Amino acid sequence: MPPFTDLAALDKQHLWHPFTPMRQWCAPEHTPLMLVEGQGCTLRDQFGKEYLDGNASIWTNIHGHAHPAINAAITQQLGKVAHTSFLGFTHEPAIRLAKELIDLLPGGKITRAFFTDNGSTAIESAVRMALQYWKQNGRPHRDTLIAFDRAYHGDTLGAASLGGIPLFKGSGNDFGYRVITLPGLDALASLPPDDLSRTAAVIIEPLIQGAAGMRLWPQGMLKSLDHWCHEHDIFLILDEVMTGFGRTGTMFACQQEGVTPDFLCLAKGLTGGYLPLAATLTTERVFDGFLGHPSEGRTFFYGHSYAGSQLGCAAALASLQLFRDESILENLPPKIARLRELMADLPGYRQCGMIAAITLDSPDLTLGSRVCLAARAHGLLTRPIGNTIVLMPPLCVTLPEIDRMVTALRSALIDLGALSQP
Ligand SMILES: *Cc1c(COP(=O)(O)O)cnc(C)c1O
């Protein structure tokens, strides 16, 4: 194996990293952080330095790294078969996972799981299903999706077309559907009748918008939105790619307001953060709208090569088993309280379950990234969103680890003069 300095040089020569200004990355003075090992909430770099994983490896990790139960489940599945096609075939891990996911949403409304391999395609599937459903079930004029300002639903063109953050929108869309972006619930009431009659679905990140910088929706907003959708028989699509799997304190964010949507999109934490897998859950009503003779053209012609991969499903089943075996949700309240207790006095603090964020009030928009770099020196990894800094540890985090994370963050803020010495 080449030494790490050679690897770093090769990286700069051949790689192109997501969401990364590459000129700065490739500059001679930049030493890329190479993560070589993980255990629980701790990650180790190429020099042996240890860090706490303060954003759960970009909002994916749930039970910590190298968890023996998830590793064993993946290894066991690997001994049987790694991946076979889900187009025209099926397998036990996907069948069991679909059943377990549906059982997590009592009430009987959600009955179907459609697997893909990332959050953007989970959203894409829901949007395509919603549009195609109305097209072939009596409301073909419904060509419009309503999304919200500052929303983020992923990076494929279709998912990005729903976004409300100009930076992430790319080249927009011209796929024969319209997207209307609204500031909030109140704007729905004054929607022009033509727009209302054309609306196929409303999509939202429930309780909290992630990429917008951890923006909290007012309490009750989701419930009211659900009522509005029911009233007009418009589909509600919930993007729980970030909030799913305990992140907000309950298994799914929608449960906090007693809402069951028509589409529930899951990805990041689904496999505990080990492998790419996503699910779009939906209802029997939607499913029924796609049944017919093949010649009628009602089939959902959409899917990805790695849809429902056995390895991903095995990891997801192991993760859900851990939720039960280790009482993950039951153990969250003291952790949530500790984050609040230690962070509440920091600038712009807000929190939703295990997601805590602060925003530095500074015209210097590089401050957030410099704070994160300073935090790295203090043994904490996280990624800024502008001047917003997020702490979203794996749910397995211990109270002492939370203390160390917040101490590292505070030290970084002090280093950069963003917080005065205690
Ligand atoms: C990360 C994210 C997505 C996109 O998921 P990918 O797996 O990165 O495509 C969509 N919606 C939300 C709310 C997200 O946080």
The ligand as an SDF file (V2000), in Angstrom:
LIG
                    3D

 15 15  0  0  0  0  0  0  0  0999 V2000
  -29.3990   14.1550    2.3370 C   0  0  0  0  0  0  0  0  0  0  0  0
  -30.8070   14.5220    2.0270 C   0  0  0  0  0  0  0  0  0  0  0  0
  -31.3970   14.1770    0.8030 C   0  0  0  0  0  0  0  0  0  0  0  0
  -30.6200   13.5200   -0.3150 C   0  0  0  0  0  0  0  0  0  0  0  0
  -30.1290   12.2730    0.0320 O   0  0  0  0  0  0  0  0  0  0  0  0
  -28.8740   11.6670   -0.7990 P   0  0  0  0  0  0  0  0  0  0  0  0
  -28.7440   10.2700   -0.2950 O   0  0  0  0  0  0  0  0  0  0  0  0
  -27.6960   12.5310   -0.4630 O   0  0  0  0  0  0  0  0  0  0  0  0
  -29.2370   11.7450   -2.2370 O   0  0  0  0  0  0  0  0  0  0  0  0
  -32.7330   14.4900    0.6110 C   0  0  0  0  0  0  0  0  0  0  0  0
  -33.4390   15.1120    1.5630 N   0  0  0  0  0  0  0  0  0  0  0  0
  -32.9180   15.4410    2.7450 C   0  0  0  0  0  0  0  0  0  0  0  0
  -33.7910   16.0860    3.7690 C   0  0  0  0  0  0  0  0  0  0  0  0
  -31.5870   15.1850    3.0130 C   0  0  0  0  0  0  0  0  0  0  0  0
  -31.0430   15.5540    4.1870 O   0  0  0  0  0  0  0  0  0  0  0  0
  1  2  1  0
  2  3  1  0
  2 14  2  0
  3  4  1  0
  3 10  2  0
  4  5  1  0
  5  6  1  0
  6  7  2  0
  6  8  1  0
  6  9  1  0
 10 11  1  0
 11 12  2  0
 12 13  1  0
 12 14  1  0
 14 15  1  0
M  END
$$$$
